[in-house]
Amino acid sequence: MREFGAGAESEDELYEVVNITDYARRHQWWSRVFGNSTGPIAEKYSVASQIMMGGVTGWCAGYLFQRVGKIMATAVGGGFLLLQVANHSGYVQVDWSKVEKDVNKAKKHSKKKANKAAPELNSFIEESTEFVKRNIVISGGFVGGFLLGLAS
């Protein structure tokens, strides 16, 4: 049985002192998940600053999206309601056969455009994914802020 304080010097030699800040700089969690090319933002600013910048810009975008969305929904719904009232009252006559013909023409035109736009859309998605991977912390802050902006 060992007494308290006896052999304290020998026990200190058994433990290795780890500097946590150096370890965190060398072994960042996003480097393990996304690789070493995490982008310039991850190296320039602290994680807290990145989350704050992303959160503030996301909140502003979400708040504006919410306000503009409400205005657009009101405008479209009000316009549709006015057209229905005008049609029911006899002020407006709708040629439904012409509407159907124009809708079919628009469907064919959009199918042709969709086939041509597919490679451009795929490259945009790949570039966006790469941006999010390089700037994962600020992107996460943006998404959180955007959702808070929508809710406020």
C-alpha angles and dihedrals in degrees: 000000000000124000123232111273095015113125095007091142093056092050092055090059092058095061125072117216111227121200102220096201093055091045091050092050093051097040107038115174094229090054089057092047103038105019131250098300097082093146137244097289093061090055098041104051135035120257091251091053092049093050091047093049092046093045095050094047091044092050091050091048092047093047092050091044090053094048095045090044092055092048092048093047090050092048095048094043092046092048092049091049092050091049091051091050091048091048092048092048092051098248092115128040117199120209097213095185090057090047090052092048092050092048091052090049090050091050092054092047093049092050090055092048092046092056091051094045096052097090092046091049092049092051090048091051091049092050091048092049091050091050092051091048092051093047102031097147097051090042091054090050090049093052092048092047091046091055091047090049091053091050096049 
